[in-house]
Amino acid sequence: MDTSAVKTLDRLVEILDCFTREEPIWSLAELSTRLDTPKSTLHRFLTGLEIHGILRRDADDRRWRLGYRPVVWGNIAAESTTLRDLARAAMCDLQDRSGETAILTVYQGGQVICLDRCETQHPVRLLMEVGTRRAPHAGASSKVLMAYLPEDEIQTIIRERGLPKVCTRTITDLNALRAELAKIRELGYAESVEETDVGAWGVATPIRDWRGQVVAAIGVAGPTMRYSPDKVQQYVALCCQAAEQVSTRLGASLDGR
């Protein structure tokens, strides 16, 4: 494949990844600084994306936003995501039995993405929108996915992204993280308290496919005001049951769990 074409595609993805729920609007100057790219070069990319409806520039403030085409793609992807469909019933049952928000996550490109959620009706709850991206080293769902990645992928994450402190109890020490990942592999689940959000805790378990490989995580998350060691074990058991249900639907053998 033409290396110049690959570099162009990489740069387009880098541009689009800047548009997040937290930062949905950018000026040319801001994007230029973020991406360390000359304004003239960046403007050509933005204009091309605008022509195809992927980005749009507001006529008043001249700032850039996502266009209509990603919305169309997102709807198609959501409708065609087999994993999300297969996990939905198990997630809703997990939410109902635990009373907390159930979350389905996957690992992709150095980040953990919330693929789906089934939200609790408690007035005090953890808010995690579908599409939210998290660092792999922080939070129960993230850590359980990181624990089962190939060693070279773990090394790449640490080398390229580091272990930034996301919240008060995020693991930022490499040795401590490796010990935590080994513990997760031994126990088969992960737990966290205030690693991603102040006042939040959660537990998560891995989902495996027909090859026995971990392809997703299912977990519950809630406020620390409802935390207790007994609930950790209770919710771990519920998450394990939910993970087994989804794994079975993906063709996994329970003998190899």
C-alpha positions as CSV (number, residue, x, y, z in Angstrom):
1,M,0.0,0.0,0.0
2,D,1.2,3.5,-0.8
3,T,2.8,4.8,2.4
4,S,1.7,8.4,1.6
5,A,-1.9,7.3,1.5
6,V,-1.5,5.5,4.8
7,K,0.0,8.6,6.4
8,T,-2.9,10.7,5.0
9,L,-5.4,8.3,6.5
10,D,-3.6,8.3,9.8
11,R,-3.7,12.1,9.9
12,L,-7.5,12.2,9.1
13,V,-8.2,9.8,11.9
14,E,-6.1,11.9,14.3
15,I,-8.1,15.0,13.3
16,L,-11.4,13.2,13.8
17,D,-10.3,11.8,17.2
18,C,-10.0,15.4,18.5
19,F,-13.8,15.8,18.3
20,T,-15.0,14.3,21.6
21,R,-18.0,14.7,23.9
22,E,-15.8,16.9,26.1
23,E,-14.3,18.9,23.2
24,P,-16.8,18.9,20.3
25,I,-15.9,22.3,18.8
26,W,-12.4,23.4,17.6
27,S,-11.0,26.5,15.8
28,L,-8.3,26.0,13.2
29,A,-5.7,27.5,15.5
30,E,-6.6,25.2,18.4
31,L,-6.4,22.1,16.2
32,S,-3.1,23.3,14.7
33,T,-1.7,23.5,18.2
34,R,-3.1,20.2,19.4
35,L,-1.9,18.2,16.3
36,D,1.3,20.2,15.9
37,T,0.4,20.8,12.2
38,P,0.8,24.0,10.1
39,K,-2.5,25.8,9.7
40,S,-2.2,25.7,5.9
41,T,-1.8,21.9,5.8
42,L,-4.5,21.3,8.4
43,H,-7.0,23.6,6.5
44,R,-6.7,21.5,3.4
45,F,-7.6,18.4,5.4
46,L,-10.5,20.1,7.2
47,T,-11.9,21.5,3.9
48,G,-11.8,18.0,2.3
49,L,-13.6,16.5,5.3
50,E,-16.2,19.3,5.1
51,I,-16.8,18.5,1.4
52,H,-17.7,15.0,2.3
53,G,-20.0,16.0,5.2
54,I,-17.7,14.6,7.8
55,L,-16.9,18.0,9.4
56,R,-18.8,21.3,9.1
57,R,-17.7,24.9,9.8
58,D,-20.1,27.2,11.5
59,A,-20.9,30.2,9.4
60,D,-20.9,32.5,12.4
61,D,-17.9,31.6,14.6
62,R,-15.9,29.7,11.9
63,R,-15.2,26.9,14.3
64,W,-15.3,23.2,13.3
65,R,-17.8,20.5,14.4
66,L,-18.6,17.0,13.3
67,G,-21.0,16.9,10.3
68,Y,-23.9,14.7,9.4
69,R,-22.0,11.7,7.9
70,P,-20.5,10.4,11.3
71,V,-24.0,10.4,12.7
72,V,-25.1,8.1,9.8
73,W,-22.1,5.9,10.3
74,G,-22.7,5.7,14.0
75,N,-26.3,4.6,13.6
76,I,-25.3,1.9,11.1
77,A,-22.5,0.7,13.3
78,A,-24.7,0.6,16.4
79,E,-27.4,-1.4,14.5
80,S,-24.9,-3.9,13.1
81,T,-22.9,-4.4,16.3
82,T,-23.6,-8.1,17.0
83,L,-21.8,-7.9,20.4
84,R,-24.0,-5.1,21.6
85,D,-27.1,-6.9,20.5
86,L,-26.0,-10.2,22.1
87,A,-25.1,-8.5,25.4
88,R,-28.2,-6.3,25.8
89,A,-30.4,-8.8,27.6
90,A,-27.6,-9.8,30.0
91,M,-26.8,-6.2,30.7
92,C,-30.4,-5.3,31.5
93,D,-30.6,-8.3,33.8
94,L,-27.3,-7.3,35.5
95,Q,-28.6,-3.8,36.1
96,D,-31.9,-5.1,37.5
97,R,-30.2,-7.5,39.9
98,S,-27.5,-5.2,41.0
99,G,-29.4,-1.9,41.1
100,E,-26.4,-0.2,39.5
101,T,-25.6,0.9,36.0
102,A,-24.3,-2.0,33.8
103,I,-21.6,-1.2,31.3
104,L,-20.3,-3.0,28.2
105,T,-16.8,-2.0,27.1
106,V,-14.3,-3.0,24.4
107,Y,-10.6,-2.2,23.8
108,Q,-9.6,-0.4,20.6
109,G,-6.5,1.5,19.6
110,G,-5.0,2.1,23.0
111,Q,-8.3,3.1,24.6
112,V,-11.3,1.5,26.2
113,I,-14.7,2.5,24.7
114,C,-18.1,2.3,26.3
115,L,-20.1,0.3,23.7
116,D,-23.4,0.2,25.6
117,R,-24.9,0.8,29.1
118,C,-28.0,0.0,31.0
119,E,-28.6,2.8,33.4
120,T,-29.9,2.5,37.0
121,Q,-32.8,4.6,38.1
122,H,-31.1,5.7,41.3
123,P,-30.9,9.5,41.4
124,V,-27.3,9.3,42.4
125,R,-25.4,7.3,39.8
126,L,-22.3,7.2,37.7
127,L,-22.8,8.8,34.3
128,M,-20.9,7.1,31.4
129,E,-22.2,7.9,28.0
130,V,-22.0,5.4,25.1
131,G,-18.8,6.2,23.1
132,T,-16.9,7.5,26.1
133,R,-13.2,6.7,25.9
134,R,-11.1,5.8,28.9
135,A,-7.5,5.0,29.6
136,P,-6.8,1.2,29.8
137,H,-5.0,1.5,33.2
138,A,-7.9,3.2,35.1
139,G,-11.2,1.7,36.2
140,A,-12.4,-1.9,36.6
141,S,-13.7,-2.3,33.0
142,S,-10.5,-0.8,31.5
143,K,-8.1,-2.9,33.7
144,V,-9.9,-6.2,33.0
145,L,-9.5,-5.6,29.3
146,M,-5.9,-4.5,29.6
147,A,-5.0,-7.5,31.7
148,Y,-5.8,-9.9,28.9
149,L,-4.0,-7.9,26.1
150,P,-0.9,-9.4,24.5
151,E,2.3,-8.3,26.4
152,D,3.6,-6.3,23.4
153,E,0.3,-4.3,23.3
154,I,0.6,-3.5,27.0
155,Q,4.1,-2.3,26.5
156,T,3.0,-0.1,23.6
157,I,0.2,1.5,25.8
158,I,2.7,2.2,28.6
159,R,5.3,3.6,26.2
160,E,3.0,5.7,24.1
161,R,0.4,6.8,26.6
162,G,2.1,6.5,30.0
163,L,0.1,6.0,33.2
164,P,-1.5,9.5,33.8
165,K,-3.4,10.1,37.0
166,V,-7.1,10.3,36.1
167,C,-8.5,10.4,39.6
168,T,-7.4,10.2,43.2
169,R,-6.6,6.4,43.2
170,T,-5.5,5.8,39.7
171,I,-2.6,3.4,39.5
172,T,0.4,5.4,38.1
173,D,3.2,3.1,39.2
174,L,4.3,0.6,36.6
175,N,5.1,-2.2,39.1
176,A,1.9,-1.7,40.9
177,L,0.0,-1.8,37.6
178,R,1.7,-5.1,36.5
179,A,0.8,-6.6,39.9
180,E,-2.8,-5.5,39.5
181,L,-3.1,-7.0,36.0
182,A,-1.6,-10.3,37.3
183,K,-4.1,-10.3,40.1
184,I,-7.0,-9.7,37.7
185,R,-5.9,-12.6,35.5
186,E,-5.7,-14.8,38.6
187,L,-9.1,-13.8,40.0
188,G,-10.9,-13.4,36.8
189,Y,-12.3,-9.9,37.6
190,A,-11.3,-6.3,38.3
191,E,-12.5,-3.8,40.9
192,S,-11.8,-0.1,41.3
193,V,-12.6,2.7,43.7
194,E,-12.2,6.3,42.6
195,E,-9.7,5.5,39.7
196,T,-11.7,7.4,37.1
197,D,-14.3,9.5,38.9
198,V,-14.4,10.9,42.4
199,G,-17.0,9.0,44.5
200,A,-17.3,6.1,42.0
201,W,-16.5,2.4,42.2
202,G,-17.1,-0.6,40.1
203,V,-16.3,-4.2,39.2
204,A,-16.0,-5.9,35.8
205,T,-15.4,-9.3,34.3
206,P,-14.1,-10.4,30.8
207,I,-16.3,-11.7,27.9
208,R,-14.7,-14.3,25.7
209,D,-15.4,-15.4,22.2
210,W,-15.4,-18.9,20.6
211,R,-11.6,-18.9,20.5
212,G,-11.4,-18.2,24.3
213,Q,-10.1,-14.7,23.7
214,V,-11.3,-11.7,25.7
215,V,-13.2,-9.4,23.4
216,A,-15.1,-7.2,25.8
217,A,-15.9,-6.5,29.5
218,I,-19.2,-6.3,31.3
219,G,-19.4,-4.5,34.7
220,V,-21.4,-2.4,37.1
221,A,-20.5,1.0,38.5
222,G,-22.0,3.2,41.1
223,P,-21.3,5.8,43.8
224,T,-19.1,5.0,46.8
225,M,-21.9,5.8,49.1
226,R,-23.3,2.4,48.2
227,Y,-19.9,0.6,48.3
228,S,-19.1,-2.3,50.7
229,P,-16.8,-5.4,50.5
230,D,-19.9,-7.6,50.6
231,K,-21.4,-5.8,47.6
232,V,-18.1,-6.3,45.7
233,Q,-18.4,-10.0,45.9
234,Q,-22.1,-10.0,45.2
235,Y,-21.6,-7.9,42.1
236,V,-18.6,-9.9,40.9
237,A,-20.8,-13.0,41.0
238,L,-23.5,-11.2,39.0
239,C,-21.0,-9.9,36.5
240,C,-19.5,-13.4,36.1
241,Q,-23.0,-14.8,35.3
242,A,-23.6,-12.0,32.8
243,A,-20.2,-12.5,31.2
244,E,-20.9,-16.2,30.9
245,Q,-24.2,-15.6,29.2
246,V,-22.7,-13.3,26.6
247,S,-19.6,-15.5,26.1
248,T,-21.9,-18.5,25.5
249,R,-23.8,-16.6,22.8
250,L,-20.4,-15.8,21.2
251,G,-19.6,-19.5,21.1
252,A,-17.2,-19.7,24.1
253,S,-16.9,-22.9,26.0
254,L,-17.6,-22.6,29.7
255,D,-15.1,-25.4,30.3
256,G,-12.3,-23.0,29.4
257,R,-13.3,-20.1,31.5
